Amino acid sequence: MYQLYDYITSGNGYKVALLLHQLNLPFRYHETDILAGATQTPDFLALNPNGKIPVLVTPEKAVLWESNAILLHLAEGTAYLPVAPAARFEVYRWLFWEQYSHEPYIATSRFWLHHPDAARFQEKIAERRPGGLKALKLMDDHLAARAYFAGDTYSVADIALYAYTHKADEGGFVLDDYPHVQAWLARVANQPRHLTIEEKTKFRD
Ligand SMILES: N[C@@H](CCC(=O)N[C@@H](CS)C(=O)NCC(=O)O)C(=O)O
């Protein structure tokens, strides 16, 4: 069985749990408390020297880390990763974009706002706000003419972007001004075998 090292509120971990569930690949969820330093222990660093969740250990004992690379690996040969080069390029593009132009603004703001020491991060949250607004506008414009991010069908690009966008309000980003993003969020949530972020922990050890 797959073993997923993850943290309860992590969208990066949720991406992997969601795809595993949609592919019908059973997994065990191992809660890894990032606030208590569980990603910095010698045992964890032996799994991921970068000291971050998610880490996925395959049934063959391969150790995988970096959420979007894990998505691509699991999706190979499935309907969640298009074969046509142009559509595949779109998937790669949105996965890289998510990590550089979306997650550092929207996910980090959410993390800091809910941190036990949130007051310490107010300045950083304010600094990241324009980048988050820019990301949401770009997504909304892209989705005005399309149902999904890459090609015509739901793919790992949608999974990667859904993870933190559907919780953007928890980072102070109200989605009212982004109707196409809202409609897309509903389409993603209606996919077969959807799993909510809260539900991922039901597979815990
Ligand atoms: N680029 C990485 C980011 C992973 C990441 O930032 N993980 C956070 C939780 S979402 C973490 O483990 N933080 C703990 C730490 O840095 O010690 C990925 O997509 O997997």
The ligand as a MOL file (V3000), in Angstrom:
LIG
                    3D

  0  0  0     0  0            999 V3000
M  V30 BEGIN CTAB
M  V30 COUNTS 20 19 0 0 0
M  V30 BEGIN ATOM
M  V30 1 N 7.4430 22.3390 -3.2470 0
M  V30 2 C 7.0320 21.4520 -2.1940 0
M  V30 3 C 6.5210 22.2780 -1.0290 0
M  V30 4 C 6.2320 21.4050 0.1670 0
M  V30 5 C 5.9350 22.2500 1.3880 0
M  V30 6 O 6.0670 23.5000 1.3820 0
M  V30 7 N 5.5580 21.5670 2.4620 0
M  V30 8 C 5.2760 22.2580 3.6970 0
M  V30 9 C 3.8460 21.9800 4.1330 0
M  V30 10 S 2.6900 22.4180 2.8640 0
M  V30 11 C 6.2000 21.7080 4.7810 0
M  V30 12 O 6.4380 20.5210 4.8500 0
M  V30 13 N 6.7040 22.5810 5.6510 0
M  V30 14 C 7.4810 22.1300 6.7720 0
M  V30 15 C 8.8630 22.6630 6.7930 0
M  V30 16 O 9.2540 23.3950 5.8760 0
M  V30 17 O 9.5670 22.3280 7.7570 0
M  V30 18 C 5.9620 20.4870 -2.6820 0
M  V30 19 O 5.1600 20.8900 -3.5300 0
M  V30 20 O 5.9270 19.3270 -2.2400 0
M  V30 END ATOM
M  V30 BEGIN BOND
M  V30 1 1 1 2
M  V30 2 1 2 3
M  V30 3 1 2 18
M  V30 4 1 3 4
M  V30 5 1 4 5
M  V30 6 2 5 6
M  V30 7 1 5 7
M  V30 8 1 7 8
M  V30 9 1 8 9
M  V30 10 1 8 11
M  V30 11 1 9 10
M  V30 12 2 11 12
M  V30 13 1 11 13
M  V30 14 1 13 14
M  V30 15 1 14 15
M  V30 16 2 15 16
M  V30 17 1 15 17
M  V30 18 2 18 19
M  V30 19 1 18 20
M  V30 END BOND
M  V30 END CTAB
M  END
